[in-house]
């Protein structure tokens, strides 16, 4: 049959093949595909068009060997304090979504790890794998010392969490003490006089929230809050909260929960027991995850700006990957007043 051939152009596999077809050397092809200004505009356009026509894709592994970059960032969730907590936790999902958007928009792939620390050098094993350009930690858990040791020799490491004086590692988070104090002041202003805190205090963030609540109650001349451990694992949380509520009966009139997930579960437990919120007990959470505005009653909480925090984490990581310094960031929390307190 006469006329134009319908056969597809032969697929080109190497830079050398593309250079031969274009009539230039391999260095020019490499620069053209990288959109280098060192190559004339018309030459660059011709080489890029030939690459597209012949289905040529640069070898990413070879490129990474040349640049000593993997193009991958590790997003690690350490769970030393709560081994049964899941990545499906709404806070983790919200933070992970914002981190993934910021990283992929800048051309990076993500390696996600849920880590149960079982040796002191677990973080050194992650960063020493050679697979990552940097590491983002969603939370410090009870692994502050392990993070400090790693940060002493590994710069591209940024953690979501609390900041302490003389801290070596770069962290991004809110002023948890201030947030706890805001919650305490709100409860007191609403008439609460006997307050309980629901949450373990073994992690830096939650211990600071508890300390802020204690300061608010002390300033108001009230007794220190009752403190009850509540695990963040969904399979035991409701039972633990129910047991604590049954133990204190009507001896409390205010609850500050260490997280929105704990607070939302508390609302359900109180509803099942016929306890009116906020009429009998006022409830405040922490985080302001999207679901907090959907509860009945709508949850009063302390907002951590997760989107801004995730952006700050990625910016700090990129600066450190590039050899620059990046200081820790401590954001100001905001009390979000709704219906539960």
N, C-alpha and C positions, 0 to 999 in steps of 0.2 A: 504493500500500500504506500503510495507516494504521499509526501507531505511531512509535516513536523513530527519528530519522534516523541512518543509519549513516555519513554523511559526516563526514570529519575536519574539525576546526576549521581555519579559514583560517590560514596561516602568517604570523606577524608578522615584519616585517623590521627595524623601527627602534624605538628607545626611545620616539619620539613616538607611534607606533602603540600600543605597550603602555601608555603613560601615558593615552592617550585611552580605551582599553578599561577600564583600572582606575579612571579618574576622578580621576587625580592628575597632578601635573606631572612633567616628565622628570627633574628633580633627585631627586625622591622615588624614582622607579623605579631610577635609577642607584645610589642609596644602598641600596635594598632588595636589589638583585642583588649588591651588595658585602657584604651582611649587616651593614650599619652599625647600631650601637645607637641612632642618631639617629631611626630609623624605628620606629613602634609595632609591637609583635610581631605583632598581628593583621593590620595593613596589609602588613607585610613578607611574612607567610605567604601572603596573598592574591595579592600581586604575583608572588611566586616560583611559586605554583601556576599562575597565568595564563601565565607565561613557559614553564613546562614543557608545559602543555596545548597551547599554540600553537607549540611548537618554536622558541622564540626563543633565540638565542645572541648574547651581546654581541659587538660587533666588536672583536676583539683588537687589530687594528692601530690603531684609534682609541684604545683604552685605552692602548696603548703610547706613542702620541704624547702623550697627556695626562700620563702618568707619567714620560716620558723614560726608560723602561726597555724593553728588547727582550724580556726573559724568556729570553735565550739566553746560555749560557756556552760559550766556546771551549775545547776540550780539544786541546792542541797537542803533538805529538810531534816535537821538532826532531832531525834526524839529520845534523848537520854532520860528526860523526866517523865515521858508518857509513851511507853512502847506500843500501846494499842491504839494510839490516835491514827486516823486515816488521812490520806491526802485529799479525800473528798470533804474534809472539814471546810465549811464555807469561807473562813478567813484565808486558808491556804489557797483555795481556788481563786478567790478574788486577787490575791497578791500574785499568784502564778500567772494569771491572765494578763495583768499589766506588765509584768516582767517579760513575758513571752512576746507581747506586742512590741515593746521597746527594743528587744534584742533582735527579733527577726526583721524589723524595719531597718536595722543597721547591718543586715547581711549575716548575722550569726545564727548558728544552729544551737539547740539546747540539749543538754544531757541532764535528765531529771533523776534525782536519787533521794529516796527515803531511807535515812540511815539510822540504825539502832547502834549507837556507839558501844562497842564491846571491848575495845582496847584503847589505851590512852593516846595512841598515835593514829586513830581512825582518819582524822582530817589530813594528816601528812600523806596517808595512803591515797586519798582522793586527789590531792594536788600533785603528788609525785607520779601519777599515772602517765603523764606525758600526753594525755588526750585533750587537755583543756587549756584555753588561753586565760581563763580566770574563773573565779568561783563566787557565786552569790548564795548566801545562807539565809533561808527564811526562818528566822528565829535563832536565838542563842541557846535555848533549852537550858540545861544545867551544865553546859559544856564551855563555860567562859574561859577556863584555864587552857583547854585544848585549842580554842580559837586564838588565844593570846600567843601560845607557843608557835602555831603555824604562821601567824602574822609577823612574827619576829624575823622570818626569812623569806616570806612569800608575800609580795606586794599586791598583786591583783586579787584581793580578797575583800569582800564587803558583806556585812551582816545586817539584817534587819533586827533591831533590838535596842537595848538601853545603852547609854553612854555613861562611863564612869571616869573620874579624874585619872590622868596618867594612863589611860587605856591605850594599848598599842594598836589594836585592830580598828579599822574604819567601820563605823556603824551608822545606820540611818534609822530613826524612829521618833517617837513622840516623847515628851516629858511625862513619863508615867506617874511620877509623884504628883505633878500638877494636875493630871487627869484624875487621879484618885481623890485629890483634895476637892476638885470641882464636884465630883459625885457626892462626897460627904457633905459639902455645903448645900447642895441641892436637897438632899434628904433631910437635913436639919431645917432648912427653910420651909420645907413642906410639912414639918411637924414631927418627923421621926425622932425618937428618943432612945430606942434600943435597937442597934443595927447589927446585922450579921454580914460577914464577908464570905462569899462562896468561891473557893479556889485555892489551889496549893500555892505555897509561897516559896518554893525551892528555886524558881527561875527569877532572873533579875527583873524582868518586866513586871511580873505579877507581884513580886515582893515590894516593888516601888509603888504600885497601885494601892496595895494594902497599907503601906506606910503613909501615903497621902490621905487615905481615909482616916487613919488613926489621928493624924495631925488636925484634920477638920473637926473631929469629934472632941478632941482635947481642947481645941480653941473654944468650942461651944460649952465646955464644962461637962461633957457627957462621958460616960464610961467607954473604955476601949471596945471595939467591935468583937463579937464572937467570931471566931474563924473556923470554918469547916473545909476540910479538903474535899475537892470534887475533881475527879479525873476527867480528862477531856475526851476519853474514849466513849463513843456514842452508846456502846453496849452496856455500860454501867452507870452513865451519868444520871439518868432519870431515877434509878433506884437509890443512888446515893443522896440526891437532893431530897427525894421523898422521905428518906430516913432522917435526914437532918431537920426537915420541917416538922416531922412528927415528934422529934426529940424536944424542940424548943416550944412547940405549941404556939400559943398566942403571946409568948414572952417577947417577941420582936415585932417592930412595926416598920422596919426598913431593911432592904437587902441591896448590897452592892456586889454584883457578880463580876468575876475576873474577865469574862468575855461575853459577847452577845449570845454565843451558842449556849453558855451556861444560863444566862438570863432568860432566853427564850424557853429553855426547858423548864426553868423555874416557874414561868408564867403558866405553863401547861400543868405542872404539878399543883400549883395553887388553885387553878381552875377546877381540877379534878377533886380537890378537897373542899370546894365551895368557899374559898377565901377570896374576898373582893380586892382587886388591885385597881387603883391605889387606895381604895377606901380603908382596908384593914392593913395592908402591907404595901409599901412603895418599893418598886424594883427598878434598878438602874444597871445597864450593861456597859460594855467597853468594846469599841472597834467601829461601830456603825456600819456593819455589813449591809448590803442591800435588803436582806430579809428583815432587818430590824424595823422597817417602816410598815411591814405587812402583818405584824402580830396583832392580836386582840387582847388587851389594849395595845396600841402602838408603843414600841419600846423607847423610853428615854435612855440615852446612852452617851458615852464620850467618844467623839469621832477621832479616829486616826485617819488622816488623809492618805489612803492606801495608794491611790493613783500617783499623787505627787511624790510619795515616798519611794515607790517603785522606780519612777523616773530619776530621782536623785541617786538611787542605788546604781542604776545602769550608767549614769553619767560619771559617777565616782569610779566605777569599775573601768570604764573606757579610759579615763584619765590615767589610772594606775597601769593599765595595759600599755599605754603609750609612754610610760616612764615618768609621768608627772605625779605630783602629790595631790591628795584629795582628803580634806578634813572630814571628820564625822559631822553629821547633820542631826540636830535635835529640833523637831517641829513642835509647835504649840498645839495642844489638843483643844477641841471645842466641845462644849456641852451642847447636846442636841435635845432640847426639851420636847417631849411628846406626851403621851397620856399615862404612862405607867408610874410616873413620879413627878 
